[in-house]
């Protein structure tokens, strides 16, 4: 199992989690090596709390530093 090191994840699938995840939205990833062993990823969802979701629901992305700062500022403001 490849360890998840990306800071952000793009939601590609939200079936059964429509209230928690918005398709096409970028979410913050919280590192969790134990969850990764089970193909899960810890995401800060729409509630503002972190929960485990199936890894295959997301595409993991890198952004330039300026974009990362902007995304984090937007998430804190909401």
N, C-alpha and C positions, 0 to 999 in steps of 0.2 A: 504494500500500500504506500503510495507516494504521499508524503506529508504535505498538508495544505499550508502554504506560506503567503498566499495573497491576502491583502487587507480588505478587498472588496469583492462582492459577488453580484452578478446580474441575475435576477430571477427569470427563469425560462419556463417554469412549471409551478402552478399554485393549486392544483386540484386538491380539494379537501382543506386547503389553507387560505381560501380567498380573503378572509378577514385579516389574516396575518401577513400575507405577502401580495404585492402588486406586480403583475407581469411587467417585465421591462424595467423595473426599478432596481437601482444599485443599493445594496445593503452592506453594512459593516460586518466583517467576519471577526469573531472572537476566537483566538487560538484555543484549541481543545484537542490535544493529541489522543486522548482516550476515546473521544467520540469519532475521530478520524479512523481509528482502527475498525469501526463498525460502519464505515462509509457514511458517516453523518458529519454535519458541519453546524457549528453554533453561530447563529445569525441574530443580530439585533433587528427584530421585526417591527411591524407597525405599532405594536403596543409600547415600544421603547425598551422592552426587556429582551434578553437573549434566550433563545430556544433552539433546540436541535431540529434540524430538517435533513432530509435525504440529500446527499451531495449532488446527485444527478439532477436536482431541480435548479441548479445554478451553473453559470459560466463564471469562472474566476478571472478577474481582470486586474491589470496594473494600470496606473495612471501616472503622469508626470507629477512631481511634487506640488506644483501650483494647483493642479486640478484636485489632488488629494486634500489639500488644505481647504479648498472651496467646498468640496463635498462634505467634509467634516463640519465646517461652519454651517452649512445648510441643514445638516442633520441635527445639530445642536439647537438651531433656531426653531425647528419644528416641534 
